[in-house]
Amino acid sequence: MSPLSSRADRRAWWQQRLAPLLVRYDRELVAALGQPGPRPVRPSRVRLETRHGPVGALLYAPERQRCDLPVHVHLHGGAFVVRHPRMDEFVARYLVDRLGIAVLLPDYAVAPQVRYPVAHEQVHDVLLRLSEQGPTWGLDPTRLSVGGFSSGGNLAAAAALLARDSGGPRLRALVLGVPSLDVSSTWAHKAASLPAGTRPMLGAPVLDLVRSTYFRDPAARQEAYGSPLLAPSLARLPPTLVVTAGLDLLREEGERFASRLDEAGVAVHLHRVEGRDHYFLDPGNVVAELDLLASHLRTTLA
């Protein structure tokens, strides 16, 4: 069967092609961030082997790079269909400037070219390769963290679970921004937890696209790595920062995940951005929110 055999797959394919032209998330925020410190060098392009073939990535590091840099792996969002790591380049540059660490933006595979669990396994394998080969690029494999926004948050949480369950690599920190952590529940179920009258940015068509492309198999949506909120146990995950938004369709699952982490004895900090929807960053709050992320990594990683 052709990967573009369904209407949903064709829609996903076009969103991929148009993303570099339409995504303005980073451009709207860069001006508000200003230039917090010495501008990092242009990213290096690296390749990491995974069970699904090599994954390219952009590696950001301080201009005067030292050896043994801590490294944070950040995973962009896009409903498991958008493939555009540079959309979150502003996050990488900010963390490099603020903390003097390295940041890796992997170019993981998406639907309709692949289905679950390909991207999830790629991300775990990227972390594993970093833990093995990090010194080759001046990185400290003992100071490794992962995080992501939206669907990238799903991948990050799943990678932490996979690393725990498979015996490595050891992660120092986990960062989840407006994460998608339960792809099994319906749009109506998610929307019911929001204040009356809320019209969330993520409409039913977005959730339908995720479920009919990357998570096409209904059974996969119930798996612990596909929907990390449904994992039987969240014990032994790394210290975690969870950021939710008050009007976001995904708010409840993020906050339930944080509650379960706390119950499991994991150090967790839950931060809700009131009055914001899924695009929780804007020029008025981006510095404060990224400073919170930097503070979490400074404590756990650097």
C-alpha positions, 0 to 999 in steps of 0.5 A: 500500500502506498504511504499516501493511500489515504486522505489523512496521509496526503494531508500529513504529507502536504503539512510536511512540505509546507512547514518550513514556509508556514511555521513562524513560531520561532520568528515571532519570539526571537525578537523578544528574546533579544541576544542574551549572550555570545551568539553560538556558532552555527550548528554542526550536522551530525548523524546517529545510527538507530535501529531504523537507520541514521538520524541527522541532527543539529548540534549547537554548542558555545562558540568557545567549545570546551570538552565534556559539555552537558547535552540536552536533546530537544524534540520539536512538535508538529503532531507526529507529521511535521519534520522541521527541527529548526522550528525550535532553534530559538530554544537551542540557542537560548539554552546554549547562551544561558547555560553553556551546554550543548543542545541537539535537535534530532530530525526524527522520522514522521508520518506518513512515511513511518508509523509508530513506534519508529520515531519513538525508537529513533529518539531512544537510540539517539540518546543511546548513541550520544551516551556511547559516542558523546566524547567524540563531539566533546560531550559528557555522556554522563550529563544527558537530558531530553525534552520536547514540546507537544508531540515532542513531549510525548517522544521525550517521555517515551524515551525516558521510559524506554531508557529506564526499561532497557537499562540505559542511557541514564538521563539527568532530566526530563522537560515536557512542554504542553506534552501530548501524553495520551493519544488513546482518549478522544477529543471530546474527553480531553475538551471536557476538562477545560473551562466551559466555553473554551475553544482550544486551539487543537481541534478535533481534526488535529487529533484525528490526523495523529490517530489516522497517520502515525498512530494508525493502529488503535492498539498502539495508542494504548501502549505505555510508550505511545501514551506515556500517561498510561504506563503502569509505573512512572517510578525511576524517571529523571527529575521532570519539569512539566509545563502546561497551559490553562486553555490547552486541550492537553492540559489535563494529561500533562498535569495528571502525568505530573501528579503520577510522577509525584506519587511515584517519588520522582522529583517533579515541578509542574508549572501552568501558564494561565490564560494561554493555549497550546502555543504557550509562548509569546513575546511577553512570557518567552524569557520567563518560560525559557528561564524556567527551563534553563533553571531546571537544567542548571540544577539537574544537568549543568 
